[in-house]
Amino acid sequence: MEIQSYLERINIDLNINIDVNFNSLKLIQKQHLLTVPFENLDIHLNNNIKTDVQSLYRKIVIEKRGGICYELNWLLSYLLKSIGFSVKVLGGKVIEPKGSYFDHMLILVNLNEKKYIVDVGFGDNFLEPLEFELDIVQKDNKGLFKIVSIDKTHFELMKYSQELNNFKREYIFKTKEMQMNNFKDRINYFTHNDESIFKKNIFCSLEKEDGRISLKHDKLISTNMKVKSIEKINSSNEYIIYLNDKFKIQLDPCEYKKIKKIWKKKSSEN
């Protein structure tokens, strides 16, 4: 892995000294979320999700694509290790009661006798690393978060919901270290089972400093300072333009044709 190329990919100035400290960790997570989209295009293009580091590096850094949590957080874990951070990959459960602790991948970083949760693959989530401190409300531009204990090895990440006027669960996670092989069955389910959310919907989303922008089939959804706007997408050509302009995603000509076909098919189903 070429560290400098990865840092350039996420728009980190190479004159900035990136080292094993919290400021560097915070900058890396934030810039990753602001530049690398959470997207599932490969699943709909019937491209296999490759989980080896070399393939992920090529896709995300060289080809400037995004990915789903297993791709984004796995590659990021290797970047952090390459820099010198102490890193563990963890598994999380998103949906109860049918969920599995391999539904989601996240990262635990040990740094200066403190622990931090790092996550660049879970939609509208925290922008900066969360200190692994129980029952403490932590705030960033994305909202209020806290981590609560279920038992000694199971924990809940919660985010404050203004609609509910209370904290709601984002996911449950275990502190046991996981390897990529632990996630293979769930990756297979999410990428091939027609009932999976990733197969049912085609999406691409990206964090902004004060909101989020998401491309969900025939809608471009923008959230800015908690103000939400929805723009209707009227054609497959328009969809491709947004994909290029808003998310900087470039596909090869064959893939563009496939995406247009998929877009038209899903439009006819709605």
C-alpha atoms as one frame of an Amber mdcrd trajectory, in Angstrom:
protein
   0.000   0.000   0.000   1.266   3.446  -0.949   0.435   5.636   2.051   0.982
   8.960   0.282  -1.316   8.024  -2.615  -4.027   6.992  -0.150  -3.680  10.293
   1.737  -3.860  12.192  -1.562  -7.010  10.233  -2.459  -8.719  11.556   0.667
  -7.464  15.106   0.053  -4.963  15.292   2.888  -2.197  17.792   2.189   1.072
  15.852   2.059   2.772  18.755   3.843   0.759  17.853   6.947   2.669  15.547
   9.272   0.563  12.397   9.648   1.669  10.467  12.716   0.296   8.200  15.433
  -1.765  10.782  17.304  -5.407  11.719  17.708  -5.302  14.739  15.404  -4.066
  12.541  12.547  -6.673   9.871  13.293  -9.423  12.485  13.363  -8.261  14.043
  10.101  -8.047  10.674   8.331 -11.566   9.568   9.312 -13.124  12.938   8.501
 -11.408  13.287   5.125 -12.243   9.685   4.231 -15.928  10.336   4.837 -15.846
  13.608   2.881 -14.156  12.129  -0.198 -14.864   8.382  -0.500 -18.532   7.547
  -1.163 -20.523   4.801   0.487 -21.864   3.040  -2.632 -22.990  -0.352  -3.888
 -22.667   0.022  -7.669 -20.511  -3.094  -8.045 -23.255  -5.260  -6.561 -25.663
  -4.131  -9.301 -22.973  -4.373 -11.969 -22.485  -8.017 -10.885 -18.849  -7.302
 -10.110 -17.540  -9.546  -7.354 -16.719  -7.735  -4.120 -12.998  -8.362  -3.780
 -11.719  -8.122  -0.230  -7.965  -8.482  -0.633  -6.106  -5.269   0.143  -4.513
  -4.969  -3.300  -7.903  -5.079  -5.069  -9.479  -2.669  -2.585  -6.573  -0.260
  -2.958  -6.937  -0.344  -6.735 -10.684   0.271  -6.569 -10.798   2.971  -3.883
  -7.468   4.765  -4.273  -6.477   4.341  -7.925  -9.926   4.125  -9.562 -11.383
   6.610  -7.045 -14.470   4.555  -6.300 -16.248   3.975  -3.010 -17.677   0.801
  -1.532 -19.657  -0.792   1.280 -18.515  -1.064   4.900 -16.443  -4.235   4.421
 -14.430  -2.594   1.655 -14.057   0.867   3.174 -13.251  -0.066   6.759 -11.022
  -3.019   5.850  -8.833  -0.900   3.590  -8.785   1.953   6.108  -7.653  -0.471
   8.825  -4.613  -1.284   6.689  -3.824   2.380   6.138  -3.951   3.003   9.886
  -1.746  -0.022  10.586   0.726   1.134   7.929   0.983   4.513   9.647   1.597
   2.784  12.983  -1.770   2.795  14.759  -2.835  -0.163  16.917  -5.977  -1.409
  15.191  -8.614  -4.130  15.623 -11.466  -4.821  13.226 -14.797  -5.516  14.938
 -18.163  -6.853  13.836 -21.525  -5.185  14.357 -25.194  -6.138  14.241 -27.548
  -3.661  12.595 -30.978  -5.275  12.414 -32.644  -7.098  15.287 -33.586  -9.922
  15.723 -32.448 -11.333  12.361 -29.168  -9.487  12.308 -25.728 -11.010  12.584
 -22.612  -9.627  14.238 -21.078  -9.694  10.771 -23.653  -7.289   9.258 -21.263
  -4.408   9.745 -17.517  -3.888  10.035 -15.986  -1.157  12.178 -12.563  -0.327
  13.615 -11.244  -0.036  17.170  -8.049   2.000  17.631  -5.906   1.894  20.781
  -4.065   5.169  21.219  -2.289   6.588  24.281  -4.190   4.347  26.713  -7.509
   5.341  25.170  -9.727   3.505  22.693 -11.596   5.021  19.750 -14.290   3.747
  17.410 -13.527   4.600  13.777 -16.107   3.964  11.048 -16.214   5.178   7.428
 -18.880   2.771   6.172 -22.192   3.392   7.910 -24.172   6.073   6.158 -25.087
   9.122   8.222 -22.847   8.555  11.229 -20.210  10.309  13.349 -17.699  12.395
  11.405 -14.823  12.062  13.877 -13.626   9.075  15.947 -15.653   8.383  19.083
 -13.814   7.775  22.311 -14.771   4.361  23.676 -16.082   5.838  26.917 -19.374
   4.452  28.217 -22.490   6.588  28.748 -20.715   9.816  27.792 -22.503  11.983
  25.226 -20.087  12.983  22.457 -20.855  15.704  19.930 -19.641  16.477  16.424
 -21.142  18.148  13.341 -23.283  15.066  12.687 -25.031  15.049  16.057 -24.897
  13.558  19.545 -23.595  10.030  20.116 -22.966   7.714  23.020 -21.765   4.173
  23.617 -23.590   2.053  26.188 -22.774  -1.366  27.584 -24.976  -4.417  27.097
 -22.510  -6.711  28.881 -18.725  -7.036  29.183 -18.173  -7.719  25.488 -21.251
  -6.266  23.749 -21.886  -2.562  23.273 -24.427  -0.304  21.625 -23.692   2.774
  19.540 -26.534   5.263  19.861 -27.335   8.542  18.112 -29.719  11.216  19.329
 -32.915  11.487  17.295 -34.738  14.816  17.392 -37.804  13.094  16.021 -37.871
  10.648  18.945 -36.426  13.159  21.415 -34.209  10.338  22.603 -31.193   8.254
  21.627 -31.761   5.446  19.123 -29.590   2.466  18.291 -27.279   2.614  15.279
 -25.741  -0.823  15.801 -24.510  -3.292  18.426 -20.898  -4.423  18.297 -18.574
  -6.884  19.987 -15.021  -6.099  21.066 -13.674  -9.441  19.849 -11.196  -8.949
  16.998 -12.415 -10.185  13.611 -10.718 -11.114  10.343 -12.125 -10.656   6.848
 -12.940 -14.375   6.622 -15.444 -13.926   9.472 -17.522 -11.647   7.224 -17.504
 -13.775   4.049 -20.960 -15.325   4.525 -22.639 -11.972   5.150 -20.833 -10.362
   2.231 -22.145 -13.190   0.065 -25.670 -12.630   1.410 -25.635  -8.862   0.922
 -24.213  -9.091  -2.592 -26.252 -12.012  -3.977 -29.506 -12.405  -2.025 -32.401
 -10.494  -3.614 -33.804  -9.788  -0.139 -30.734  -7.878   0.982 -30.978  -4.099
   1.204 -27.929  -3.782  -1.042 -29.610  -5.798  -3.819 -32.961  -4.042  -3.501
 -31.546  -0.540  -3.760 -28.806   1.155  -5.736 -27.252   4.039  -3.838 -24.291
   6.353  -3.503 -23.808   8.804  -0.634 -21.161  11.132   0.709 -20.711  13.148
   3.876 -20.494  16.931   3.790 -19.163  19.211   6.530 -22.700  20.306   7.389
 -24.799  17.512   5.957 -24.914  14.700   3.470 -25.688  14.080  -0.189 -27.222
  10.820  -1.402 -28.165   9.407  -4.777 -30.967   6.884  -4.249 -32.233   5.586
  -7.570 -34.422   8.417  -8.915 -33.753  10.934  -6.139 -30.871  13.211  -5.200
 -31.241  13.872  -1.474 -29.293  16.719   0.108 -29.215  17.553   3.804 -27.733
  20.887   4.803 -27.854  22.116   8.400 -30.750  19.694   8.996 -32.696  21.104
   6.015 -33.544  18.282   3.623 -34.149  18.739  -0.101 -35.116  16.090  -2.653
 -34.557  16.488  -6.376 -36.244  14.106  -8.814 -33.995  12.400 -11.363 -35.838
  12.012 -14.655 -33.505   9.922 -16.799 -30.612   7.492 -16.696 -28.416  10.122
 -18.366 -29.206  12.552 -15.579 -28.361   9.851 -13.029 -24.931   9.335 -14.633
 -24.277  13.087 -14.633 -24.962  13.255 -10.890 -22.791  10.204 -10.303 -19.907
  11.945 -12.054 -20.412  15.499 -10.812 -21.491  14.974  -7.215 -19.516  11.848
  -6.332 -16.613  11.969  -8.821 -17.285   8.359  -9.841 -16.031   7.361 -13.275
 -16.993   4.002 -14.784 -15.921   2.345 -17.999 -18.297   2.564 -21.032 -19.701
  -0.952 -20.504 -20.445  -0.221 -16.862 -22.204   3.027 -17.762 -24.460   1.080
 -20.137 -25.234  -1.468 -17.419 -26.016   1.227 -14.857 -28.379   2.944 -17.308
 -30.179  -0.364 -17.927 -30.472  -1.009 -14.196 -31.774   2.503 -13.587 -34.443
   2.118 -16.289 -35.471  -1.309 -14.999 -35.889  -0.068 -11.444 -37.795   2.976
 -12.703 -40.296   0.714 -14.444 -40.748  -1.305 -11.237 -41.638   1.756  -9.135
